[in-house]
Amino acid sequence: PKTWQQPLRQEKLEGHLISSFILANFLPQRVSMETLKSFTLPWVKYAILVHLPEEGQMVSLTVRPKDTIKDLRVHLVKQGVTSWKKSFFYNGRQLGENETVKDVSIKNGSVILLVGEKR
């Protein structure tokens, strides 16, 4: 059996710390960064806030990088918040229904705005 002689280091990947022991012993020696990212993505979760200015509320959600904006709507409905006829905005731009959290660079601690259509 392998024994670990060196002190454990931690390396950052997508904002999360990964033990160098895992990198050295459980992943192939010549692994690409894309492969490494896909290995860790199923476990990555972000705590984000959705600001509802019309209701004066902030709702917290836990999302994954592969979640779409449609998935965010489902999370909100489960918390009793309707998002029908409302649009999500992040960093000053409207988000498309099929865009993922990763596509629009939403990270842990991000705040997304959810506003209704103008009348």
Backbone torsions as a table, in degrees:
resi	resn	phi	psi	omega
1	PRO	NA	147.0	178.1
2	LYS	-74.3	141.0	172.6
3	THR	-115.6	148.6	-177.4
4	TRP	-95.8	114.3	-176.3
5	GLN	-93.4	-31.7	-174.9
6	GLN	-91.0	154.0	174.9
7	PRO	-63.8	146.9	-179.5
8	LEU	-70.2	132.8	173.6
9	ARG	-107.9	160.1	175.1
10	GLN	-121.6	136.8	179.9
11	GLU	-119.9	148.1	-178.7
12	LYS	-90.6	136.6	174.1
13	LEU	-143.0	119.2	-178.9
14	GLU	53.7	35.7	176.4
15	GLY	81.4	4.8	-179.2
16	HIS	-119.8	143.2	-179.5
17	LEU	-82.8	135.2	178.4
18	ILE	-127.9	132.2	-178.8
19	SER	-65.3	138.5	176.9
20	SER	-65.3	-24.0	176.4
21	PHE	-62.3	-44.0	177.6
22	ILE	-64.1	-44.9	179.8
23	LEU	-59.8	-40.8	-175.4
24	ALA	-78.8	-34.1	-170.9
25	ASN	-106.3	-19.4	-175.6
26	PHE	-115.2	-4.5	179.0
27	LEU	-121.1	147.8	178.6
28	PRO	-57.6	152.3	-176.9
29	GLN	-60.0	-39.3	-176.1
30	ARG	-110.3	64.3	-177.8
31	VAL	-94.3	139.5	178.8
32	SER	-78.6	159.0	179.0
33	MET	-62.5	-37.4	178.4
34	GLU	-61.6	-42.1	178.5
35	THR	-64.5	-42.6	179.8
36	LEU	-63.5	-41.3	178.0
37	LYS	-63.3	-42.6	-179.0
38	SER	-67.3	-28.5	177.4
39	PHE	-66.4	-36.9	-175.7
40	THR	-93.4	-20.0	-174.3
41	LEU	-57.6	-37.4	-179.4
42	PRO	-60.1	-23.4	-177.5
43	TRP	-99.0	-9.3	-178.2
44	VAL	-76.9	130.4	176.3
45	LYS	-136.3	145.8	177.6
46	TYR	-119.4	138.3	171.6
47	ALA	-93.9	116.8	-179.4
48	ILE	-124.0	167.9	176.3
49	LEU	-119.6	142.0	173.5
50	VAL	-112.3	119.3	-179.2
51	HIS	-90.5	125.1	178.2
52	LEU	-113.8	86.4	-174.1
53	PRO	-63.5	-32.1	-178.6
54	GLU	-66.5	-31.8	178.7
55	GLU	-98.0	-9.1	-177.3
56	GLY	67.5	37.6	-176.2
57	GLN	-123.4	155.9	167.8
58	MET	-125.0	124.4	-178.4
59	VAL	-112.7	131.3	178.8
60	SER	-93.1	140.0	178.1
61	LEU	-132.8	151.3	170.9
62	THR	-111.1	121.3	-175.3
63	VAL	-128.4	163.3	175.6
64	ARG	-111.0	157.1	-179.4
65	PRO	-56.8	-30.2	-177.2
66	LYS	-88.5	-2.2	176.4
67	ASP	-66.2	139.5	176.9
68	THR	-93.7	171.8	176.3
69	ILE	-62.7	-34.1	174.6
70	LYS	-59.4	-40.9	178.5
71	ASP	-62.9	-37.4	176.8
72	LEU	-61.2	-39.8	177.4
73	ARG	-60.3	-42.6	179.3
74	VAL	-62.7	-44.1	177.8
75	HIS	-58.0	-41.4	-179.5
76	LEU	-67.0	-41.7	178.7
77	VAL	-60.7	-39.3	178.5
78	LYS	-62.8	-24.9	177.6
79	GLN	-95.0	6.7	176.5
80	GLY	84.7	17.5	180.0
81	VAL	-108.3	123.7	177.5
82	THR	-86.6	137.9	178.5
83	SER	-121.2	15.7	179.8
84	TRP	-61.6	134.3	-179.7
85	LYS	57.4	32.9	176.2
86	LYS	-126.1	153.3	-178.2
87	SER	-117.2	144.2	175.5
88	PHE	-91.5	138.9	175.8
89	PHE	-129.1	141.2	175.9
90	TYR	-145.9	131.5	-177.6
91	ASN	53.3	39.6	174.3
92	GLY	79.3	8.4	178.3
93	ARG	-131.2	149.1	180.0
94	GLN	-75.0	137.6	-177.8
95	LEU	-94.7	138.7	177.1
96	GLY	-80.8	151.5	-176.0
97	GLU	-59.5	-32.6	-175.6
98	ASN	-99.0	2.8	176.8
99	GLU	-74.5	146.6	179.2
100	THR	-96.3	164.5	176.3
101	VAL	-56.2	-41.4	179.4
102	LYS	-66.7	-40.1	-179.1
103	ASP	-56.8	-37.8	-175.1
104	VAL	-101.6	11.7	174.5
105	SER	62.2	34.9	174.3
106	ILE	-76.8	130.8	-178.7
107	LYS	-123.9	179.1	177.0
108	ASN	-57.8	129.7	178.8
109	GLY	88.9	-0.5	-179.9
110	SER	-67.9	151.7	175.9
111	VAL	-117.4	126.0	-179.8
112	ILE	-110.5	141.1	-179.9
113	LEU	-97.8	134.8	177.0
114	LEU	-123.7	111.0	-176.7
115	VAL	-127.0	150.1	178.5
116	GLY	-78.5	167.7	178.5
117	GLU	-68.4	148.3	176.7
118	LYS	-70.7	144.2	-178.7
119	ARG	-103.5	NA	NA
